[in-house]
């Protein structure tokens, strides 16, 4: 079972403090999330920890997939390399939420 890495979240807490000090709009986007069948427990743990420290979190997580490194290796955006993929759809959902909330 995948669990949130406390070091990553601790670093995010420090970054969040800087963002808040600067008065910027921001949110965490969970990336490299486990596939859907394994996701529930890991996401509950991660979101719970972020909520406890007061970090706004995008409700749409990005699943771990090899789509991202392949796109990067080919100097393409994920949307260019795989325009009809699940990964592209997840990215669009997260982007849409960030736009709707005024973060972007």
C-alpha positions as CSV (number, residue, x, y, z in Angstrom):
1,X,0.0,0.0,0.0
2,X,1.3,3.4,-0.9
3,X,1.3,6.0,1.9
4,X,2.0,9.7,1.7
5,X,5.7,10.5,2.1
6,X,6.0,12.7,5.3
7,X,9.2,14.4,3.9
8,X,7.3,15.5,0.8
9,X,4.4,16.8,2.8
10,X,6.7,18.5,5.3
11,X,8.5,20.3,2.5
12,X,5.1,21.3,1.1
13,X,4.1,22.8,4.5
14,X,7.2,25.0,4.3
15,X,6.4,26.1,0.8
16,X,2.8,26.7,1.7
17,X,3.9,29.1,4.5
18,X,5.9,31.1,2.0
19,X,3.0,31.3,-0.4
20,X,0.6,32.4,2.4
21,X,3.2,35.0,3.5
22,X,3.3,36.4,-0.1
23,X,-0.5,36.4,-0.2
24,X,-0.7,34.3,-3.3
25,X,-3.5,31.9,-4.4
26,X,-2.3,28.3,-4.4
27,X,-3.3,24.7,-3.9
28,X,-1.6,21.4,-3.8
29,X,-2.2,19.0,-6.7
30,X,-1.5,15.3,-5.8
31,X,0.6,13.7,-8.5
32,X,1.8,10.1,-8.9
33,X,-1.3,8.8,-7.2
34,X,-1.8,5.1,-7.2
35,X,-4.2,3.6,-9.8
36,X,-7.9,3.8,-8.9
37,X,-8.1,0.2,-7.5
38,X,-5.4,1.1,-4.9
39,X,-6.1,4.8,-4.5
40,X,-8.7,5.1,-1.7
41,X,-6.6,4.6,1.4
42,X,-3.5,6.5,0.1
43,X,-5.7,9.4,-1.0
44,X,-7.5,9.5,2.3
45,X,-4.2,9.6,4.2
46,X,-2.7,12.3,2.0
47,X,-5.7,14.6,1.9
48,X,-6.3,14.2,5.6
49,X,-2.7,15.3,6.3
50,X,-2.9,18.2,4.0
51,X,-6.3,19.3,5.5
52,X,-4.8,19.1,9.0
53,X,-2.0,21.5,8.1
54,X,-4.4,23.8,6.2
55,X,-3.3,23.2,2.6
56,X,-6.0,23.6,0.0
57,X,-5.9,20.5,-2.2
58,X,-7.2,20.0,-5.8
59,X,-9.9,17.2,-5.6
60,X,-8.6,15.7,-8.9
61,X,-5.4,13.7,-8.4
62,X,-3.0,12.7,-11.3
63,X,-2.4,9.0,-11.5
64,X,1.1,7.7,-11.8
65,X,1.6,6.7,-15.4
66,X,4.5,6.4,-17.8
67,X,2.8,8.9,-20.0
68,X,4.5,11.8,-18.4
69,X,8.2,10.7,-18.7
70,X,7.6,9.5,-22.3
71,X,6.1,12.9,-23.2
72,X,9.0,14.7,-21.5
73,X,11.6,12.5,-23.3
74,X,9.9,13.4,-26.6
75,X,9.8,17.1,-25.7
76,X,6.0,17.1,-25.9
77,X,3.2,18.1,-23.6
78,X,1.2,15.1,-22.4
79,X,-1.8,16.5,-24.3
80,X,0.3,16.5,-27.6
81,X,1.6,12.9,-27.1
82,X,-1.7,11.3,-25.9
83,X,-4.6,13.6,-26.7
84,X,-7.3,11.1,-25.9
85,X,-5.6,9.4,-22.9
86,X,-6.9,9.1,-19.3
87,X,-3.9,11.0,-18.1
88,X,-4.8,13.9,-20.4
89,X,-8.4,13.9,-19.0
90,X,-7.1,13.9,-15.4
91,X,-4.8,16.8,-16.2
92,X,-7.7,18.7,-17.8
93,X,-9.9,18.1,-14.8
94,X,-7.2,19.5,-12.4
95,X,-6.5,22.4,-14.7
96,X,-10.2,23.2,-14.9
97,X,-10.5,23.1,-11.1
98,X,-7.5,25.5,-10.7
99,X,-9.1,27.9,-13.2
100,X,-12.6,27.7,-11.5
101,X,-11.2,28.4,-8.1
102,X,-9.2,31.4,-9.4
103,X,-5.8,29.9,-8.6
104,X,-4.8,30.2,-12.3
